[in-house]
């Protein structure tokens, strides 16, 4: 399909825009597996991130009740409208996905090949705002996929943010040669199942904002122990940080990447009064 995509672009006087992260998937089998991974039914609404040339859009439209294909590149809109004219359930929207709200429906699913430089921002956009999608199936840089599914010992803020709201898993790896133009790195398809509530129960007095404020402080200086990182990030003394860590059952000498979600939740509860005291 690589040749047909390049020919299609040339026929319409188009060239992929590097600044928009445009790398079009060319392997029909991979596109089929991405669509299948979304477990679509006629009851589902799909938001497609970056409709591109419409190859994945048509597969989604054959399975879902409604597809909202969001594309920021206005040059592609006429082409998409022609190619998808036979699908009455497809709505083509020209716009920035970071300004597009999740539609309110029983189950909205987000599917798409995410521009590498916007991956974290797009995931945060959908996961941190309500209503949240019930499922995301996204193609991301392979290294980013590994970060998303990381476990304690290799945790990071991206993994923490995704795993707080949902359960991610890698569906498949995608070689760079499956794209046109060919990127410099391989990719992976990640599926994130999102629940109605966070995956970890937050203690009384702890909300999402406090949880991530404490986590950002811990990860703010990764090379430092949590005792030092929390003190610097939260504006408290090292003695206060150590006291909170010990009360949460965490060795102050540990580093942020070693903690799991429940430990962050317990630590947030211990830091709550100190943080609020700083804010008053």
N, C-alpha and C positions, 0 to 999 in steps of 0.2 A: 504493500500500500504506500510505501515511501515515495515511489515514483508518481503514483496517482495524486498524492497530496501535493508534491512539488508542482506537478502539472496543473492541478486545480488552482493553486496559488498564482502560477504564472498566467493562466487563462484569465484571471480576474485582476491582473496587474498588481498582485499582492506579494509582500515579502514578510517573513516572520519578524516581529519586533522584539529585539533582545531586551529592550527596556521594560517590556511587559512580561518577560519570562515566557515567551511563546515557544514551546516545544510540543509539537503535536504527536500524539500516540499513533503509530502506524500499523500495529499488529492487531488484526481483527480478533484473534483468540484472546488476547489480553483485554481488549475492550469488552468482550463477552463475559470474561471472568469478573471484571469490575462491576458490570451491571448485575451479574448473578450474586455477587457478594452483598449487594444491598437488600436482597430478599424482598423485592418489590411486589406489591399487590395493587389491585385497582383502588384500594382505599388510601393509598399513599400519595402524598405530595412530595415531589423531589425539587430541591434547589440545586441546580448544576452550577458549579463554580467554573466560569470560563468555558462557554460552549464551543469556542474555537470554530471548527469547520462543521460541527454537527454530527460527527461520526458516533460519539457516545450518546449524544442527545437522542438520536433515533432509537437506539437500543433501550434507553430509559423510557421513552414514550411508549414503546411496545409493551412495557411491563407495568407502568405506574398509571394512576388515574389522572395525575396532573404533573406536568414538568414546567418549572420556571427556569429557563435557560438564561443565566446572567452573563453578559459579555461586555467588557469595558472597551474593546476595540471597535469603534464605530464603523470601520472599513469592512468588518465581517458581517454586520447586521443584514445587508441586502442578500448576501450569499446564504446566510442562515435561513432567512425567510423563504428563499426559493427552494432550498434543499429540504426544508421541513414543512412545506406548505400542505402536505397531505396529512399531517398530524394535528387534528383539532384540539388535542389536549396539551399542546406545547405553547407556552407564552414566552416570547423572546423579549428580554429586557436589556437595554443598553444601560450599563451603570457600573459603579464601583461596588464590589461585593462587600467591602467594609462599611458601606452605607446602606446595605440591604438588610432589612430585619427578617427574622425567621417568621414565616407565615404561621398564623394560629390555625392548627389543624390537629386532628387526633394523632397523626404521626407524620411529621415532616422529616425527610431524610436528605442529607447533604452529600453530594457526590461531585468529585472533580479532581482534576490534575492541578495541584496548587503550585503557583509560582514559588520557587525556592525562597526568594527573599521576603515573601509575605506569609510563609507557612504559620509561624507562631501567631502573627496578628490575626489571621483568618480563623484559626482554631479558638483563640481567645474571644473573637467576635461572636462566634456561635455558642460557645460553652458558658461564657460568663454573663450572658443576657437571656432574659426570659421573653417569650417561650423558647426553650431549648429544643433542638432536633432530638429525635429518639435514636438516631443513628447517623454516623458519618462514615463514608467510604472515600478515602482521599489518597491520591498518589503524591508521595513526597520524596525528597532526597533520601537515599538509603541510610545515610548516617543519621538523619533526623528521625527516621522511623525507629532506629535502634534507641535513640534518646527517649522517644515517646514511651516505649515499652520497658524502659530501664527499671530495675529493681533496687531495693536498698543496697548500698555499696557502690552504686553508680547512678544514684538519683540526681535529678537536676530540676530546675524550676519548670521547664516545659513538661516533663513527665509528671511532676506533682500536680500541675494545673490540669492536665488531661485526665489523670487518674483520679483526681478529686471528684470529677463529674461523671466519668465513664470508665469502661473497661476496654483498653485497646489491645489489638493483636495484629500481627503482620500476616496478611492474607497471601501475599506472593511477592517475589522479587522481580524487578523489571530491568533488564539490561539497557544501557544507554542507546544501543543500536535499534531499540524499538521506537525511538522518537525521531521526528524530523523537525528542525535540524537536530543533529545528534548532540546532546549535552555532554559535559566533561565527566559526569558521574552517573552511577547507576541509581535507580529509584526503587521504591517499594510501595505496595498498596497496603494501607492500614485501615482496619475497621475499628470504629469506636462505638460501642453500645452505651447509650446514655440513659441513666435512670431518672426517675422523677425527683429523687433526693440524692445528695452527695453520697459517695461510696463509703465515707467514714462519718460516723455520728459525732457531731461537734458537742463538746460539753456545754452546759448551761453558761450563758454569758459570752460565748464565742460565736461570732458570725464569720461568713466567708471573708469579709474584709480584714478582720483581725488575723485570721488563719494565714492569709497570704502576706500580710504585713510582717508577721513573725518569720514566715518562710523566706521572704525576700531579704530580710535582715540576715538570716542564717547563711543564705547563699551569696550574700553581697561580697564576702571576702572568703572565697572557697578554700584558700590555702591556710586559713586560720582555724583554730578550734572554735567550737560553737560558743564557748565562754567569751572569747574575744570578738567574734563576729557579731553576736547578738548585742553585746555592749555597744559596739560601734554603730550598728544598724538601727538600734532602737533608742539610742541616746541614754542608756542606763549605765550604771557602774558595772564593772566586772564582777563585783561581789553580788550584785543583784542578779546578774545573768547566771552566775553559778548557782545561786540559791534556787532560781526558777528551774534550772536544768535538773538539779538534784531532786527537787520536789516532784518533777515529772518522771523520775527514775532514769535519767539520762546522764551518762558520764560527761562532764563538762569538757573533756579532752576530745570527744568525738567531733567529727566534721559533718557538715550538712548532708553530704551525699550518702551517709550511712543510715539516715533516719527514714522510717516508713511513715505512712499517712497518719496512723493512730498516734505515733510519737509526736508528730507535729501538732496534732489536735490537743494532746495533753499538755504539750509545752505552751501552746497558745493560751490555754486556760491559766497556766501559772504566770504568764507574762501579762495577762489582761489588766490587772490593777496598776502595774507599773506603767504600761503604755497609756492607759487612760489618765494616770497622774501626770504624765508628761504633756498630755493634750489640754489639760485644764489650766 
